[in-house]
C-alpha cells in the first residue's frame, strides 16, 4: 500500500519523489505506536501542568531557599521527565504520520502538530530550561526575598503558553481540522 510522506501524489510528475511505498503496519504495531504516542503526549501534558504548579509555589513562597530547591527540582524534572516524553511523543508521531494514510505533510493538522511539537521541544529545552536554571542560580545562598521572582514570573508565563499549545495539540489530534492538502502542493 502506498503512503505519502511528503504529501504529493504519484501522478504529481516531478514532485512524486515524495511518494514512498511502505507496507501497511501490522495492526498490533500500529496500536502499540498509538498507545506509546498517547501515553507520552499526555504524560508531557501532565508534566507541563506539574511544572506550572511548582512555578506557582515559587511565586507564593517567601522562603528563598525553598524557591531555590523547587526550581532545582523543576529543572531536573524538565530534563528527566518532560524532555524524554516530548521526544517519544515526537518520534512516535512522526512514525505514525509516515506509516499511516495521514502522511507527515499531506494533512494540514499533522503538519501543524509536527511544527508546533518541534517548536515546543526547542522552546522547552532552551527558554524554559534556561529560565529554571537562572532562578536556581539567582536564589542559591542568598537571603534577598525578591531573588529569582522576575525570572520565575517570566517562566510561569512562558509555561502557560506552552501548556496552551499542548492542549491545542490534543484538541487538534481529536478534531483533525483543516482536511488534506491539495495534490502537488
SULKA-V380605 format. One record per residue. N is the residue number from 1. RES is the residue in one letter. PSI is psi in whole degrees, -180 to 180 (* if undefined). OMEGA is omega in degrees with one decimal (NA if undefined). Layout:
# SULKA-V380605
N/RES/PSI/OMEGA  N/RES/PSI/OMEGA
This chain:
# SULKA-V380605
1/X/140/-179.0  2/X/133/172.9  3/X/138/-174.0  4/X/114/-179.8  5/X/-45/-172.4  6/X/6/170.0  7/X/23/176.5  8/X/154/-178.9  9/X/163/179.4  10/X/-25/178.4  11/X/12/-174.5  12/X/19/176.7  13/X/-135/-176.5  14/X/-25/-178.8  15/X/-5/-176.1  16/X/4/176.7  17/X/-32/-177.9  18/X/-11/179.7  19/X/125/-178.0  20/X/136/178.2  21/X/124/177.1  22/X/150/169.0  23/X/147/176.8  24/X/138/177.8  25/X/143/173.1  26/X/149/-175.6  27/X/-45/-179.1  28/X/-39/179.0  29/X/-45/179.0  30/X/-43/178.8  31/X/-42/179.4  32/X/-45/177.4  33/X/-44/179.7  34/X/-43/-179.8  35/X/-47/179.2  36/X/-40/179.1  37/X/-48/-178.7  38/X/-46/-179.2  39/X/-45/-178.7  40/X/-40/-179.9  41/X/-44/179.3  42/X/-31/173.0  43/X/-41/176.6  44/X/-43/177.8  45/X/-45/178.4  46/X/-40/178.1  47/X/-38/177.9  48/X/-39/177.5  49/X/-43/179.7  50/X/-34/176.4  51/X/-39/177.3  52/X/-37/177.1  53/X/-42/178.5  54/X/-35/177.2  55/X/-42/177.0  56/X/-36/177.0  57/X/-42/-180.0  58/X/-46/-177.6  59/X/-24/-178.7  60/X/8/-179.4  61/X/136/174.5  62/X/-7/-177.5  63/X/109/-176.9  64/X/-39/179.5  65/X/-41/177.5  66/X/-43/177.0  67/X/-45/-180.0  68/X/-48/-177.2  69/X/-37/178.5  70/X/-44/-179.4  71/X/-30/172.5  72/X/-43/177.2  73/X/-42/178.2  74/X/-41/177.6  75/X/-44/179.4  76/X/-42/179.2  77/X/-35/176.8  78/X/-42/-179.7  79/X/-38/-172.9  80/X/-29/-176.1  81/X/-60/-173.7  82/X/-50/-176.1  83/X/-47/177.9  84/X/-41/179.2  85/X/-42/178.2  86/X/-42/-179.9  87/X/-44/178.7  88/X/-42/178.4  89/X/-42/-179.9  90/X/-47/-177.5  91/X/-46/179.8  92/X/-35/175.8  93/X/-42/177.7  94/X/-44/179.0  95/X/-44/178.1  96/X/-40/178.3  97/X/-40/-177.4  98/X/-31/-172.4  99/X/15/175.4  100/X/175/-177.1  101/X/-15/-177.9  102/X/-34/-177.6  103/X/153/-179.8  104/X/-45/-177.1  105/X/9/-178.3  106/X/-41/179.8  107/X/133/-176.8  108/X/-40/-177.3  109/X/-35/178.1  110/X/-41/179.0  111/X/-45/179.0  112/X/-45/179.1  113/X/-41/179.9  114/X/-49/-178.0  115/X/-46/-178.5  116/X/-39/178.8  117/X/-47/178.7  118/X/-43/178.9  119/X/-42/179.1  120/X/-38/178.4  121/X/-45/179.0  122/X/-47/-179.7  123/X/-45/-178.7  124/X/-41/-177.1  125/X/-28/-178.5  126/X/-62/-173.5  127/X/-57/-177.1  128/X/-41/176.9  129/X/-41/178.4  130/X/-39/178.6  131/X/-42/178.4  132/X/-44/178.7  133/X/-37/-179.8  134/X/-43/178.5  135/X/-42/178.7  136/X/-41/179.0  137/X/-43/-178.4  138/X/-25/-174.5  139/X/-2/-178.1  140/X/124/174.4  141/X/18/-179.9  142/X/157/174.6  143/X/2/179.2  144/X/117/-176.3  145/X/-15/179.6  146/X/2/-176.9  147/X/127/175.6  148/X/-6/-175.9  149/X/-45/-178.4  150/X/-47/178.5  151/X/-36/178.5  152/X/-39/178.0  153/X/-45/178.8  154/X/-43/178.8  155/X/-41/179.8  156/X/-43/178.3  157/X/-45/178.6  158/X/-39/178.0  159/X/-37/176.0  160/X/-41/177.1  161/X/-43/178.5  162/X/-41/178.6  163/X/-43/177.8  164/X/-40/177.5  165/X/-39/176.9  166/X/-40/176.3  167/X/-42/177.9  168/X/-40/177.7  169/X/-38/178.2  170/X/-45/178.4  171/X/-44/178.9  172/X/-39/179.2  173/X/-35/-177.7  174/X/-45/-173.6  175/X/-34/-177.6  176/X/62/-177.3  177/X/175/169.1  178/X/-10/176.1  179/X/-160/-177.1  180/X/158/176.2  181/X/152/174.6  182/X/150/-178.4  183/X/140/175.1  184/X/-2/178.9  185/X/*/NA
